[in-house]
Amino acid sequence: MISIMGLTAGSKQIILTVELDILGWENMLEYTVAHEFNHAYWTKLNYEKSTNWTLLDYLVFEGKGDYFAHSLYPSVIAPWTVALNENQISDLWNKIKPNFKVKILAFK
């Protein structure tokens, strides 16, 4: 959806892939770093406490990253926050809600 992909690999590594040929990458750089920084900081404080993640845990984790990034850069509109219309959002929630408690990640 954008020209930048971020990945947090633990509490000290943030990996960014930037497609310099795609116009507008500069607009998302700081936002993406802030989003991934939030993940890295959370991981530093909580990694040892987390063993099994559900789909809901993961959605909340990503939401916190976006919330933090948006609070620092409120003028940046992340494309995934406007990609679906209201009907599509409702349909998606109805499909994934029964799976909120499904374990998707295990640490340690």
Biopython code that builds the backbone (N, CA, C, O; Angstrom):
import numpy as np
from Bio.PDB.StructureBuilder import StructureBuilder

atoms = [
    (1, "MET", "N", (0.807, -1.210, 0.000)),
    (1, "MET", "CA", (0.000, 0.000, 0.000)),
    (1, "MET", "C", (0.846, 1.270, 0.000)),
    (1, "MET", "O", (0.381, 2.336, -0.401)),
    (2, "ILE", "N", (2.055, 1.148, 0.441)),
    (2, "ILE", "CA", (2.934, 2.311, 0.449)),
    (2, "ILE", "C", (4.304, 1.894, -0.033)),
    (2, "ILE", "O", (4.544, 0.719, -0.310)),
    (3, "SER", "N", (5.167, 2.823, -0.129)),
    (3, "SER", "CA", (6.507, 2.554, -0.629)),
    (3, "SER", "C", (7.492, 2.212, 0.473)),
    (3, "SER", "O", (8.676, 2.013, 0.200)),
    (4, "ILE", "N", (7.028, 2.141, 1.711)),
    (4, "ILE", "CA", (7.901, 1.808, 2.838)),
    (4, "ILE", "C", (7.291, 0.653, 3.613)),
    (4, "ILE", "O", (6.099, 0.640, 3.920)),
    (5, "MET", "N", (8.147, -0.318, 3.919)),
    (5, "MET", "CA", (7.718, -1.423, 4.763)),
    (5, "MET", "C", (8.619, -1.445, 5.983)),
    (5, "MET", "O", (9.839, -1.343, 5.862)),
    (6, "GLY", "N", (8.024, -1.576, 7.150)),
    (6, "GLY", "CA", (8.788, -1.643, 8.376)),
    (6, "GLY", "C", (8.597, -2.968, 9.069)),
    (6, "GLY", "O", (7.543, -3.596, 8.966)),
    (7, "LEU", "N", (9.630, -3.386, 9.777)),
    (7, "LEU", "CA", (9.586, -4.627, 10.536)),
    (7, "LEU", "C", (10.420, -4.428, 11.787)),
    (7, "LEU", "O", (11.557, -3.963, 11.717)),
    (8, "THR", "N", (9.859, -4.778, 12.920)),
    (8, "THR", "CA", (10.599, -4.710, 14.174)),
    (8, "THR", "C", (11.048, -6.114, 14.527)),
    (8, "THR", "O", (10.237, -7.024, 14.695)),
    (9, "ALA", "N", (12.355, -6.270, 14.637)),
    (9, "ALA", "CA", (12.939, -7.575, 14.955)),
    (9, "ALA", "C", (13.543, -7.507, 16.346)),
    (9, "ALA", "O", (14.757, -7.385, 16.504)),
    (10, "GLY", "N", (12.684, -7.588, 17.351)),
    (10, "GLY", "CA", (13.153, -7.466, 18.719)),
    (10, "GLY", "C", (13.077, -6.037, 19.208)),
    (10, "GLY", "O", (12.379, -5.205, 18.628)),
    (11, "SER", "N", (13.801, -5.756, 20.280)),
    (11, "SER", "CA", (13.705, -4.423, 20.884)),
    (11, "SER", "C", (14.774, -3.458, 20.395)),
    (11, "SER", "O", (14.752, -2.281, 20.753)),
    (12, "LYS", "N", (15.703, -3.936, 19.587)),
    (12, "LYS", "CA", (16.797, -3.067, 19.159)),
    (12, "LYS", "C", (16.969, -2.991, 17.650)),
    (12, "LYS", "O", (17.873, -2.304, 17.175)),
    (13, "GLN", "N", (16.143, -3.666, 16.897)),
    (13, "GLN", "CA", (16.293, -3.673, 15.452)),
    (13, "GLN", "C", (14.992, -3.298, 14.760)),
    (13, "GLN", "O", (13.946, -3.911, 14.974)),
    (14, "ILE", "N", (15.092, -2.286, 13.936)),
    (14, "ILE", "CA", (13.983, -1.903, 13.070)),
    (14, "ILE", "C", (14.525, -1.981, 11.651)),
    (14, "ILE", "O", (15.547, -1.376, 11.327)),
    (15, "ILE", "N", (13.833, -2.727, 10.821)),
    (15, "ILE", "CA", (14.250, -2.898, 9.432)),
    (15, "ILE", "C", (13.261, -2.159, 8.555)),
    (15, "ILE", "O", (12.054, -2.389, 8.637)),
    (16, "LEU", "N", (13.768, -1.273, 7.716)),
    (16, "LEU", "CA", (12.925, -0.530, 6.783)),
    (16, "LEU", "C", (13.332, -0.861, 5.359)),
    (16, "LEU", "O", (14.518, -0.917, 5.036)),
    (17, "THR", "N", (12.348, -1.078, 4.522)),
    (17, "THR", "CA", (12.559, -1.226, 3.095)),
    (17, "THR", "C", (11.860, -0.049, 2.432)),
    (17, "THR", "O", (10.666, 0.173, 2.631)),
    (18, "VAL", "N", (12.619, 0.702, 1.643)),
    (18, "VAL", "CA", (12.075, 1.904, 1.006)),
    (18, "VAL", "C", (12.180, 1.763, -0.502)),
    (18, "VAL", "O", (13.259, 1.505, -1.036)),
    (19, "GLU", "N", (11.058, 1.932, -1.185)),
    (19, "GLU", "CA", (11.027, 1.930, -2.645)),
    (19, "GLU", "C", (11.152, 3.379, -3.103)),
    (19, "GLU", "O", (10.164, 4.111, -3.165)),
    (20, "LEU", "N", (12.366, 3.779, -3.420)),
    (20, "LEU", "CA", (12.632, 5.179, -3.763)),
    (20, "LEU", "C", (11.987, 5.608, -5.076)),
    (20, "LEU", "O", (11.817, 6.803, -5.321)),
    (21, "ASP", "N", (11.628, 4.645, -5.919)),
    (21, "ASP", "CA", (11.012, 4.974, -7.210)),
    (21, "ASP", "C", (9.532, 5.307, -7.094)),
    (21, "ASP", "O", (8.938, 5.826, -8.039)),
    (22, "ILE", "N", (8.938, 5.016, -5.955)),
    (22, "ILE", "CA", (7.510, 5.294, -5.772)),
    (22, "ILE", "C", (7.354, 6.682, -5.169)),
    (22, "ILE", "O", (7.906, 6.982, -4.110)),
    (23, "LEU", "N", (6.605, 7.508, -5.850)),
    (23, "LEU", "CA", (6.408, 8.878, -5.386)),
    (23, "LEU", "C", (5.717, 8.903, -4.030)),
    (23, "LEU", "O", (4.801, 8.123, -3.773)),
    (24, "GLY", "N", (6.159, 9.792, -3.180)),
    (24, "GLY", "CA", (5.520, 9.997, -1.896)),
    (24, "GLY", "C", (6.114, 9.204, -0.749)),
    (24, "GLY", "O", (5.589, 9.260, 0.363)),
    (25, "TRP", "N", (7.188, 8.469, -0.979)),
    (25, "TRP", "CA", (7.764, 7.661, 0.102)),
    (25, "TRP", "C", (8.179, 8.528, 1.275)),
    (25, "TRP", "O", (8.124, 8.098, 2.427)),
    (26, "GLU", "N", (8.596, 9.753, 0.978)),
    (26, "GLU", "CA", (9.056, 10.655, 2.033)),
    (26, "GLU", "C", (7.950, 10.958, 3.045)),
    (26, "GLU", "O", (8.214, 11.171, 4.228)),
    (27, "ASN", "N", (6.710, 10.974, 2.559)),
    (27, "ASN", "CA", (5.571, 11.298, 3.428)),
    (27, "ASN", "C", (5.348, 10.250, 4.510)),
    (27, "ASN", "O", (4.802, 10.559, 5.569)),
    (28, "MET", "N", (5.759, 9.030, 4.255)),
    (28, "MET", "CA", (5.502, 7.937, 5.195)),
    (28, "MET", "C", (6.719, 7.549, 6.029)),
    (28, "MET", "O", (6.592, 6.719, 6.929)),
    (29, "LEU", "N", (7.877, 8.112, 5.764)),
    (29, "LEU", "CA", (9.101, 7.674, 6.433)),
    (29, "LEU", "C", (9.034, 7.873, 7.946)),
    (29, "LEU", "O", (9.217, 6.918, 8.700)),
    (30, "GLU", "N", (8.779, 9.081, 8.392)),
    (30, "GLU", "CA", (8.744, 9.349, 9.838)),
    (30, "GLU", "C", (7.616, 8.572, 10.518)),
    (30, "GLU", "O", (7.793, 8.046, 11.617)),
    (31, "TYR", "N", (6.476, 8.504, 9.869)),
    (31, "TYR", "CA", (5.341, 7.760, 10.408)),
    (31, "TYR", "C", (5.708, 6.293, 10.619)),
    (31, "TYR", "O", (5.418, 5.715, 11.666)),
    (32, "THR", "N", (6.348, 5.700, 9.615)),
    (32, "THR", "CA", (6.723, 4.291, 9.692)),
    (32, "THR", "C", (7.754, 4.055, 10.785)),
    (32, "THR", "O", (7.663, 3.072, 11.521)),
    (33, "VAL", "N", (8.731, 4.942, 10.899)),
    (33, "VAL", "CA", (9.730, 4.809, 11.959)),
    (33, "VAL", "C", (9.050, 4.905, 13.327)),
    (33, "VAL", "O", (9.367, 4.130, 14.230)),
    (34, "ALA", "N", (8.129, 5.838, 13.485)),
    (34, "ALA", "CA", (7.422, 5.976, 14.764)),
    (34, "ALA", "C", (6.609, 4.722, 15.075)),
    (34, "ALA", "O", (6.616, 4.246, 16.210)),
    (35, "HIS", "N", (5.916, 4.191, 14.088)),
    (35, "HIS", "CA", (5.117, 2.972, 14.266)),
    (35, "HIS", "C", (6.009, 1.821, 14.738)),
    (35, "HIS", "O", (5.685, 1.131, 15.704)),
    (36, "GLU", "N", (7.127, 1.623, 14.050)),
    (36, "GLU", "CA", (8.028, 0.522, 14.402)),
    (36, "GLU", "C", (8.741, 0.785, 15.729)),
    (36, "GLU", "O", (9.016, -0.153, 16.478)),
    (37, "PHE", "N", (9.039, 2.038, 16.024)),
    (37, "PHE", "CA", (9.644, 2.372, 17.320)),
    (37, "PHE", "C", (8.713, 1.970, 18.454)),
    (37, "PHE", "O", (9.160, 1.451, 19.477)),
    (38, "ASN", "N", (7.409, 2.212, 18.271)),
    (38, "ASN", "CA", (6.435, 1.817, 19.288)),
    (38, "ASN", "C", (6.492, 0.314, 19.525)),
    (38, "ASN", "O", (6.445, -0.136, 20.670)),
    (39, "HIS", "N", (6.592, -0.462, 18.456)),
    (39, "HIS", "CA", (6.710, -1.909, 18.603)),
    (39, "HIS", "C", (7.997, -2.289, 19.335)),
    (39, "HIS", "O", (7.979, -3.148, 20.217)),
    (40, "ALA", "N", (9.109, -1.655, 18.972)),
    (40, "ALA", "CA", (10.396, -1.979, 19.598)),
    (40, "ALA", "C", (10.375, -1.649, 21.084)),
    (40, "ALA", "O", (10.865, -2.427, 21.902)),
    (41, "TYR", "N", (9.816, -0.513, 21.431)),
    (41, "TYR", "CA", (9.755, -0.120, 22.836)),
    (41, "TYR", "C", (8.859, -1.066, 23.633)),
    (41, "TYR", "O", (9.214, -1.486, 24.734)),
    (42, "TRP", "N", (7.707, -1.393, 23.076)),
    (42, "TRP", "CA", (6.808, -2.328, 23.735)),
    (42, "TRP", "C", (7.514, -3.674, 23.947)),
    (42, "TRP", "O", (7.422, -4.281, 25.014)),
    (43, "THR", "N", (8.216, -4.119, 22.911)),
    (43, "THR", "CA", (8.917, -5.400, 22.997)),
    (43, "THR", "C", (9.968, -5.366, 24.103)),
    (43, "THR", "O", (10.129, -6.339, 24.840)),
    (44, "LYS", "N", (10.674, -4.258, 24.219)),
    (44, "LYS", "CA", (11.688, -4.124, 25.277)),
    (44, "LYS", "C", (11.057, -4.301, 26.656)),
    (44, "LYS", "O", (11.637, -4.946, 27.530)),
    (45, "LEU", "N", (9.868, -3.729, 26.850)),
    (45, "LEU", "CA", (9.214, -3.774, 28.161)),
    (45, "LEU", "C", (8.425, -5.051, 28.422)),
    (45, "LEU", "O", (8.257, -5.444, 29.576)),
    (46, "ASN", "N", (7.943, -5.698, 27.380)),
    (46, "ASN", "CA", (6.959, -6.756, 27.567)),
    (46, "ASN", "C", (7.287, -8.111, 26.964)),
    (46, "ASN", "O", (6.530, -9.061, 27.163)),
    (47, "TYR", "N", (8.370, -8.232, 26.247)),
    (47, "TYR", "CA", (8.630, -9.486, 25.521)),
    (47, "TYR", "C", (8.600, -10.703, 26.432)),
    (47, "TYR", "O", (7.992, -11.717, 26.090)),
    (48, "GLU", "N", (9.240, -10.617, 27.569)),
    (48, "GLU", "CA", (9.302, -11.772, 28.477)),
    (48, "GLU", "C", (7.934, -12.145, 29.051)),
    (48, "GLU", "O", (7.729, -13.280, 29.482)),
    (49, "LYS", "N", (7.017, -11.209, 29.059)),
    (49, "LYS", "CA", (5.697, -11.461, 29.620)),
    (49, "LYS", "C", (4.747, -12.105, 28.605)),
    (49, "LYS", "O", (3.708, -12.650, 28.981)),
    (50, "SER", "N", (5.106, -12.040, 27.324)),
    (50, "SER", "CA", (4.215, -12.496, 26.261)),
    (50, "SER", "C", (4.651, -13.853, 25.733)),
    (50, "SER", "O", (5.781, -14.017, 25.274)),
    (51, "THR", "N", (3.752, -14.817, 25.802)),
    (51, "THR", "CA", (4.089, -16.134, 25.298)),
    (51, "THR", "C", (3.171, -16.550, 24.157)),
    (51, "THR", "O", (3.641, -17.086, 23.153)),
    (52, "ASN", "N", (1.907, -16.319, 24.290)),
    (52, "ASN", "CA", (0.950, -16.692, 23.241)),
    (52, "ASN", "C", (0.125, -15.470, 22.849)),
    (52, "ASN", "O", (-0.435, -14.773, 23.695)),
    (53, "TRP", "N", (0.070, -15.238, 21.560)),
    (53, "TRP", "CA", (-0.713, -14.114, 21.057)),
    (53, "TRP", "C", (-1.908, -14.627, 20.297)),
    (53, "TRP", "O", (-1.833, -15.613, 19.564)),
    (54, "THR", "N", (-3.013, -13.936, 20.489)),
    (54, "THR", "CA", (-4.208, -14.213, 19.705)),
    (54, "THR", "C", (-4.276, -13.212, 18.563)),
    (54, "THR", "O", (-3.510, -12.250, 18.512)),
    (55, "LEU", "N", (-5.193, -13.451, 17.663)),
    (55, "LEU", "CA", (-5.426, -12.496, 16.581)),
    (55, "LEU", "C", (-5.773, -11.124, 17.161)),
    (55, "LEU", "O", (-5.305, -10.103, 16.657)),
    (56, "LEU", "N", (-6.580, -11.096, 18.205)),
    (56, "LEU", "CA", (-6.950, -9.821, 18.830)),
    (56, "LEU", "C", (-5.731, -9.117, 19.421)),
    (56, "LEU", "O", (-5.590, -7.904, 19.272)),
    (57, "ASP", "N", (-4.850, -9.862, 20.091)),
    (57, "ASP", "CA", (-3.621, -9.264, 20.623)),
    (57, "ASP", "C", (-2.823, -8.586, 19.509)),
    (57, "ASP", "O", (-2.343, -7.464, 19.668)),
    (58, "TYR", "N", (-2.690, -9.280, 18.390)),
    (58, "TYR", "CA", (-1.919, -8.747, 17.273)),
    (58, "TYR", "C", (-2.578, -7.496, 16.683)),
    (58, "TYR", "O", (-1.892, -6.525, 16.364)),
    (59, "LEU", "N", (-3.888, -7.519, 16.539)),
    (59, "LEU", "CA", (-4.589, -6.346, 16.006)),
    (59, "LEU", "C", (-4.410, -5.139, 16.920)),
    (59, "LEU", "O", (-4.204, -4.021, 16.448)),
    (60, "VAL", "N", (-4.487, -5.367, 18.223)),
    (60, "VAL", "CA", (-4.287, -4.283, 19.191)),
    (60, "VAL", "C", (-2.850, -3.770, 19.116)),
    (60, "VAL", "O", (-2.625, -2.560, 19.155)),
    (61, "PHE", "N", (-1.886, -4.668, 19.012)),
    (61, "PHE", "CA", (-0.466, -4.311, 18.892)),
    (61, "PHE", "C", (-0.245, -3.391, 17.687)),
    (61, "PHE", "O", (0.431, -2.368, 17.798)),
    (62, "GLU", "N", (-0.813, -3.758, 16.548)),
    (62, "GLU", "CA", (-0.672, -2.930, 15.347)),
    (62, "GLU", "C", (-1.422, -1.604, 15.498)),
    (62, "GLU", "O", (-0.953, -0.562, 15.040)),
    (63, "GLY", "N", (-2.578, -1.655, 16.139)),
    (63, "GLY", "CA", (-3.334, -0.427, 16.366)),
    (63, "GLY", "C", (-2.585, 0.553, 17.246)),
    (63, "GLY", "O", (-2.629, 1.761, 17.013)),
    (64, "LYS", "N", (-1.894, 0.037, 18.263)),
    (64, "LYS", "CA", (-1.096, 0.906, 19.131)),
    (64, "LYS", "C", (0.046, 1.549, 18.356)),
    (64, "LYS", "O", (0.363, 2.719, 18.571)),
    (65, "GLY", "N", (0.662, 0.792, 17.459)),
    (65, "GLY", "CA", (1.725, 1.357, 16.623)),
    (65, "GLY", "C", (1.200, 2.493, 15.757)),
    (65, "GLY", "O", (1.833, 3.544, 15.650)),
    (66, "ASP", "N", (0.047, 2.282, 15.143)),
    (66, "ASP", "CA", (-0.542, 3.334, 14.311)),
    (66, "ASP", "C", (-0.997, 4.525, 15.146)),
    (66, "ASP", "O", (-0.821, 5.674, 14.741)),
    (67, "TYR", "N", (-1.578, 4.254, 16.302)),
    (67, "TYR", "CA", (-2.033, 5.344, 17.164)),
    (67, "TYR", "C", (-0.854, 6.235, 17.571)),
    (67, "TYR", "O", (-0.948, 7.462, 17.525)),
    (68, "PHE", "N", (0.250, 5.604, 17.970)),
    (68, "PHE", "CA", (1.438, 6.352, 18.363)),
    (68, "PHE", "C", (1.970, 7.180, 17.189)),
    (68, "PHE", "O", (2.236, 8.372, 17.336)),
    (69, "ALA", "N", (2.120, 6.551, 16.041)),
    (69, "ALA", "CA", (2.636, 7.258, 14.871)),
    (69, "ALA", "C", (1.716, 8.411, 14.476)),
    (69, "ALA", "O", (2.187, 9.502, 14.153)),
    (70, "HIS", "N", (0.412, 8.172, 14.500)),
    (70, "HIS", "CA", (-0.531, 9.228, 14.122)),
    (70, "HIS", "C", (-0.548, 10.361, 15.141)),
    (70, "HIS", "O", (-0.785, 11.514, 14.780)),
    (71, "SER", "N", (-0.300, 10.047, 16.405)),
    (71, "SER", "CA", (-0.271, 11.116, 17.413)),
    (71, "SER", "C", (0.929, 12.039, 17.191)),
    (71, "SER", "O", (0.862, 13.227, 17.506)),
    (72, "LEU", "N", (2.015, 11.504, 16.655)),
    (72, "LEU", "CA", (3.184, 12.331, 16.350)),
    (72, "LEU", "C", (3.065, 13.038, 15.005)),
    (72, "LEU", "O", (3.560, 14.153, 14.841)),
    (73, "TYR", "N", (2.415, 12.394, 14.050)),
    (73, "TYR", "CA", (2.299, 12.926, 12.684)),
    (73, "TYR", "C", (0.833, 12.909, 12.251)),
    (73, "TYR", "O", (0.450, 12.117, 11.390)),
    (74, "PRO", "N", (0.012, 13.779, 12.846)),
    (74, "PRO", "CA", (-1.436, 13.725, 12.590)),
    (74, "PRO", "C", (-1.831, 14.064, 11.152)),
    (74, "PRO", "O", (-2.931, 13.718, 10.721)),
    (75, "SER", "N", (-0.969, 14.721, 10.419)),
    (75, "SER", "CA", (-1.325, 15.060, 9.041)),
    (75, "SER", "C", (-1.075, 13.904, 8.074)),
    (75, "SER", "O", (-1.525, 13.950, 6.929)),
    (76, "VAL", "N", (-0.371, 12.879, 8.516)),
    (76, "VAL", "CA", (-0.110, 11.720, 7.660)),
    (76, "VAL", "C", (-1.312, 10.783, 7.724)),
    (76, "VAL", "O", (-1.745, 10.377, 8.802)),
    (77, "ILE", "N", (-1.833, 10.452, 6.564)),
    (77, "ILE", "CA", (-2.948, 9.511, 6.475)),
    (77, "ILE", "C", (-2.389, 8.183, 5.977)),
    (77, "ILE", "O", (-1.993, 8.059, 4.818)),
    (78, "ALA", "N", (-2.362, 7.199, 6.861)),
    (78, "ALA", "CA", (-1.888, 5.875, 6.468)),
    (78, "ALA", "C", (-2.919, 5.263, 5.517)),
    (78, "ALA", "O", (-4.103, 5.222, 5.851)),
    (79, "PRO", "N", (-2.499, 4.790, 4.347)),
    (79, "PRO", "CA", (-3.453, 4.315, 3.337)),
    (79, "PRO", "C", (-4.362, 3.193, 3.825)),
    (79, "PRO", "O", (-5.504, 3.092, 3.376)),
    (80, "TRP", "N", (-3.880, 2.348, 4.732)),
    (80, "TRP", "CA", (-4.698, 1.226, 5.204)),
    (80, "TRP", "C", (-5.829, 1.678, 6.111)),
    (80, "TRP", "O", (-6.753, 0.910, 6.378)),
    (81, "THR", "N", (-5.767, 2.929, 6.593)),
    (81, "THR", "CA", (-6.845, 3.418, 7.453)),
    (81, "THR", "C", (-8.035, 3.940, 6.662)),
    (81, "THR", "O", (-9.086, 4.229, 7.233)),
    (82, "VAL", "N", (-7.871, 4.061, 5.349)),
    (82, "VAL", "CA", (-8.961, 4.562, 4.504)),
    (82, "VAL", "C", (-9.214, 3.648, 3.305)),
    (82, "VAL", "O", (-9.901, 4.039, 2.361)),
    (83, "ALA", "N", (-8.663, 2.435, 3.338)),
    (83, "ALA", "CA", (-8.747, 1.531, 2.186)),
    (83, "ALA", "C", (-10.122, 0.885, 2.021)),
    (83, "ALA", "O", (-10.494, 0.490, 0.915)),
    (84, "LEU", "N", (-10.873, 0.777, 3.110)),
    (84, "LEU", "CA", (-12.162, 0.093, 3.057)),
    (84, "LEU", "C", (-13.303, 1.063, 3.331)),
    (84, "LEU", "O", (-13.158, 2.010, 4.103)),
    (85, "ASN", "N", (-14.435, 0.815, 2.690)),
    (85, "ASN", "CA", (-15.624, 1.613, 3.004)),
    (85, "ASN", "C", (-16.317, 0.977, 4.211)),
    (85, "ASN", "O", (-15.902, -0.083, 4.679)),
    (86, "GLU", "N", (-17.358, 1.615, 4.706)),
    (86, "GLU", "CA", (-18.034, 1.144, 5.928)),
    (86, "GLU", "C", (-18.586, -0.279, 5.785)),
    (86, "GLU", "O", (-18.497, -1.070, 6.723)),
    (87, "ASN", "N", (-19.145, -0.604, 4.639)),
    (87, "ASN", "CA", (-19.670, -1.956, 4.432)),
    (87, "ASN", "C", (-18.553, -2.993, 4.436)),
    (87, "ASN", "O", (-18.708, -4.073, 5.005)),
    (88, "GLN", "N", (-17.439, -2.670, 3.810)),
    (88, "GLN", "CA", (-16.304, -3.591, 3.793)),
    (88, "GLN", "C", (-15.729, -3.791, 5.201)),
    (88, "GLN", "O", (-15.346, -4.901, 5.571)),
    (89, "ILE", "N", (-15.676, -2.713, 5.972)),
    (89, "ILE", "CA", (-15.187, -2.814, 7.356)),
    (89, "ILE", "C", (-16.101, -3.735, 8.159)),
    (89, "ILE", "O", (-15.625, -4.610, 8.882)),
    (90, "SER", "N", (-17.404, -3.538, 8.032)),
    (90, "SER", "CA", (-18.368, -4.369, 8.756)),
    (90, "SER", "C", (-18.242, -5.833, 8.353)),
    (90, "SER", "O", (-18.244, -6.717, 9.210)),
    (91, "ASP", "N", (-18.132, -6.092, 7.059)),
    (91, "ASP", "CA", (-17.986, -7.465, 6.576)),
    (91, "ASP", "C", (-16.707, -8.102, 7.117)),
    (91, "ASP", "O", (-16.717, -9.256, 7.544)),
    (92, "LEU", "N", (-15.616, -7.354, 7.099)),
    (92, "LEU", "CA", (-14.346, -7.881, 7.584)),
    (92, "LEU", "C", (-14.424, -8.213, 9.076)),
    (92, "LEU", "O", (-14.003, -9.292, 9.494)),
    (93, "TRP", "N", (-14.960, -7.294, 9.877)),
    (93, "TRP", "CA", (-15.081, -7.558, 11.318)),
    (93, "TRP", "C", (-15.933, -8.792, 11.578)),
    (93, "TRP", "O", (-15.610, -9.598, 12.451)),
    (94, "ASN", "N", (-17.021, -8.946, 10.825)),
    (94, "ASN", "CA", (-17.875, -10.120, 11.007)),
    (94, "ASN", "C", (-17.132, -11.417, 10.684)),
    (94, "ASN", "O", (-17.392, -12.452, 11.297)),
    (95, "LYS", "N", (-16.213, -11.361, 9.727)),
    (95, "LYS", "CA", (-15.444, -12.554, 9.360)),
    (95, "LYS", "C", (-14.362, -12.881, 10.376)),
    (95, "LYS", "O", (-14.131, -14.053, 10.673)),
    (96, "ILE", "N", (-13.701, -11.875, 10.910)),
    (96, "ILE", "CA", (-12.562, -12.161, 11.785)),
    (96, "ILE", "C", (-12.928, -12.246, 13.265)),
    (96, "ILE", "O", (-12.192, -12.846, 14.048)),
    (97, "LYS", "N", (-14.050, -11.657, 13.653)),
    (97, "LYS", "CA", (-14.431, -11.637, 15.072)),
    (97, "LYS", "C", (-14.485, -13.028, 15.701)),
    (97, "LYS", "O", (-14.043, -13.181, 16.839)),
    (98, "PRO", "N", (-15.003, -14.045, 15.019)),
    (98, "PRO", "CA", (-15.018, -15.380, 15.640)),
    (98, "PRO", "C", (-13.614, -15.949, 15.892)),
    (98, "PRO", "O", (-13.464, -16.916, 16.638)),
    (99, "ASN", "N", (-12.606, -15.362, 15.281)),
    (99, "ASN", "CA", (-11.232, -15.862, 15.414)),
    (99, "ASN", "C", (-10.367, -15.029, 16.348)),
    (99, "ASN", "O", (-9.159, -15.252, 16.415)),
    (100, "PHE", "N", (-10.941, -14.088, 17.061)),
    (100, "PHE", "CA", (-10.163, -13.210, 17.932)),
    (100, "PHE", "C", (-9.315, -13.979, 18.949)),
    (100, "PHE", "O", (-8.212, -13.544, 19.282)),
    (101, "LYS", "N", (-9.810, -15.106, 19.442)),
    (101, "LYS", "CA", (-9.087, -15.839, 20.488)),
    (101, "LYS", "C", (-8.151, -16.917, 19.937)),
    (101, "LYS", "O", (-7.507, -17.634, 20.702)),
    (102, "VAL", "N", (-8.079, -17.027, 18.622)),
    (102, "VAL", "CA", (-7.194, -18.020, 18.013)),
    (102, "VAL", "C", (-5.753, -17.605, 18.228)),
    (102, "VAL", "O", (-5.377, -16.461, 17.970)),
    (103, "LYS", "N", (-4.939, -18.556, 18.708)),
    (103, "LYS", "CA", (-3.510, -18.288, 18.942)),
    (103, "LYS", "C", (-2.806, -18.214, 17.583)),
    (103, "LYS", "O", (-2.949, -19.104, 16.744)),
    (104, "ILE", "N", (-2.044, -17.136, 17.387)),
    (104, "ILE", "CA", (-1.340, -16.991, 16.122)),
    (104, "ILE", "C", (0.167, -16.921, 16.285)),
    (104, "ILE", "O", (0.900, -17.249, 15.351)),
    (105, "LEU", "N", (0.646, -16.503, 17.440)),
    (105, "LEU", "CA", (2.079, -16.377, 17.669)),
    (105, "LEU", "C", (2.437, -16.942, 19.028)),
    (105, "LEU", "O", (1.698, -16.783, 19.999)),
    (106, "ALA", "N", (3.557, -17.590, 19.082)),
    (106, "ALA", "CA", (4.071, -18.074, 20.368)),
    (106, "ALA", "C", (5.531, -17.668, 20.487)),
    (106, "ALA", "O", (6.330, -17.943, 19.591)),
    (107, "PHE", "N", (5.882, -17.019, 21.581)),
    (107, "PHE", "CA", (7.254, -16.603, 21.841)),
    (107, "PHE", "C", (7.881, -17.559, 22.842)),
    (107, "PHE", "O", (7.190, -18.334, 23.503)),
    (108, "LYS", "N", (9.167, -17.494, 22.939)),
    (108, "LYS", "CA", (10.000, -18.251, 23.873)),
    (108, "LYS", "C", (10.347, -19.583, 23.374)),
    (108, "LYS", "O", (11.045, -20.335, 24.054)),
]
sb = StructureBuilder()
sb.init_structure("model")
sb.init_model(0)
sb.init_chain("A")
sb.init_seg("    ")
for serial, (resi, resn, name, xyz) in enumerate(atoms, 1):
    if name == "N":
        sb.init_residue(resn, " ", resi, " ")
    sb.init_atom(name, np.array(xyz, "f"), 0.0, 1.0, " ", f" {name:<3s}", serial, name[0])
structure = sb.get_structure()
